Amino acid sequence: MSDEVLKEAEAARAELDAALTAVGVTLPSLGVDLIAYTGQPGFALVELGRCNVSTARALAAALRRSSPCTTS
């Protein structure tokens, strides 16, 4: 696994974390999936992880607010 792929994955995680924080959502398990590094060279995943019901609803609400077509 190259350092560049790891840096890119960490940057994507940080960007997502900042965007979520800006709308009041925290995903406590947000991180880079290191296990994925062992599978394919040059491949990385950002792990969104688990969250409680309140956080899931806050995330859904934030997505609805930013969506051009909102449905309930």
C-alpha positions, 0 to 999 in steps of 0.5 A: 500500500502506497503512502499516497493512497493512505494520505488520500484516504485520510484526506477524504475522511477528514473532508467528510468529517468536516462537512458532517461537523458543519451540519451538526453530525458526528460519526464516532466511528468514521475512519480509514479501513486499514483491512481494505489495504490488504486486499487490493494494492492502491485501494482504500475505503473510508469506514463510516461505521455505526451511529445511534438513532439520533445521529442517523436522523440528524444525518438524514435531515442534513441530506434532505436539506441539501437535496434538490428534491426532498422526500419524506 
